[in-house]
Amino acid sequence: MWTPDPEIIVTAAQKAAEAQAATVEVFRAAIQAHVDVTGKSHNYDGGNALASYVASTNSQWAAEAQAFVAWRDAVWLHAYAELDKVMAGEREQPSVEQLIGGLPKIQWKGI
């Protein structure tokens, strides 16, 4: 008689968890790309490059970095809050485009 090996059985819950993790990764990558494009819009190599100027001795670069870092924090806080709402069943899962469109807008105020 055949006995299934429990170590290779994939349950519905495991499949759902893997699908959810893949979906979260798609959203994470899209948000990070949006952050990097925003950094590039001010002629930096990306978000991390722009953020690295936060303590620059050049006041223009430091101001840009400070505005960017504050915005980047707001973006990720918003994204995680929306993820929590989806996970709690408080809202439907948005499309990537809807989520990106609903993210806070950067304010380069006087920069």
N, C-alpha and C positions, 0 to 999 in steps of 0.2 A: 504494500500500500504506500502511496505517495504521501509524504509529509512536507507541507510547505515550510520553507526556511523563513522564520519571522524577521531575520535581519535584512532580507531583500524585498519584503513586502512593502509596497508604498500605499499608505492609507489615503483616503480622501482628504483628511485633515492635513497630511503632509503635502499633498498636491496643492491644496488651497494656500498653504503657507508659502510654498515655493512660488506660486503665481503672484501672491501678494508682494513678496520680496522683489520679484522681477518688476512689478508695476511701480513700486516705490523707487527702484533704481532708475527706471525711465524718467520719473519725475525729478529725482535728485540730479540726474545728468542734465536735464533740460534747464533746471534752475541754475545749476553751476555754469552752464553755457551762457545763460542770460547775464549772470554776474560777470563773467569774463568778457562778454561783448561790451558790457557797460564800461569796464576798465579800458578796453581797447578803443572805445569811443573818444577817450581823452589821450590817445597816443601812448598808452602803456601796453606792455605785452599781454596783460590780462588782469584779472582781479587781484591775484596774489602780488603781482608786481606793483600795482597801484597801492595796495594796502601797505606795502613795505616802506612807502615814503611817509608814513604817518609821523615820524620823528625827524623828517628831513630838515636841514638847515635852510633850505629854500622855502620861503613862506608860501609860495604858490603851490608847490608840490605837496607840502604838508597840509595845506587847506583842502586840496583836492582829495588827498588820502583820508583826511578826517571825515569829510562829507561822505566819501565812498564807504568807509568802514561803518559809519552809523547807518547808512542805507542798507548795506549788506546784512548787518545784524537784523534790521527790520524785515528784510526779505525772508531770511531763514526763520525768524520767529513767526511770521505770518504763515509760511509754508507748513511749519510743524503744527501750528494751531489748526490749520485746515485739514491736515492729515488726521489729527486727533478727532476732529468732527466727523470725518468720513469713517474712521474706525469705530466711533461710538454710534454710528447710524444717524447722526444729527443732520447730515447733508449727503447728497449724492456725490459720487466721485466726479470731479470736473475733468474735462479733457486737459491735456497738457497746455493747449493754447488758452483755455479759460483760466487755468491757474496762473500762467505767466501774465496774462492780461490783467489779472486782479492783484498782482504784486504791487507793493508800494513803489512809487516813482521817485527816482533820485532827484534831489534838489541841490544843484550846484551853486546856489545862492551867492552871487557876487564873485564867483570864481572864474 
